[in-house]
């Protein structure tokens, strides 16, 4: 059994204006057949406001959250494969 380190990221958009929220969600999830940044980084949404991502892509997503001034939390997890 092998373990793979991943990160669960949760984020909160309640402090953003509604129009900014929509633009941010489009960035993460994509729109009109275009891939979102999470899919491009080989991540996967677990629920609204929550996704899982490989360790190597963590810095890139943190930069995006800081640029958009979005509060987020990360949790390190180990998954078997």
Steps between C-alpha positions, in 0.01 A plus 500: 500500500639840398405838642470815297503844664221733391337813637136574565434869446189674627417859417245765597356747250243665728707819541518558122251693291265269307648591159853424626380168647363391164822592319708314757287186475530513119876520543503192723235287326508628143219620278353434155707187443825660616694324774531665836829539683421208735458258210815635334695440823365143518286578803149385579206674664363317804216741581414869459791696642723193530743319272800268517832570329848350459782646706692620194214736402437644844714813459326595176152481652613694809618782273158510333322520835728779618459693173120483529509567877310178578530341843596134488623213717713203407509157658771247420364148441647170388309278261571141402517392140 
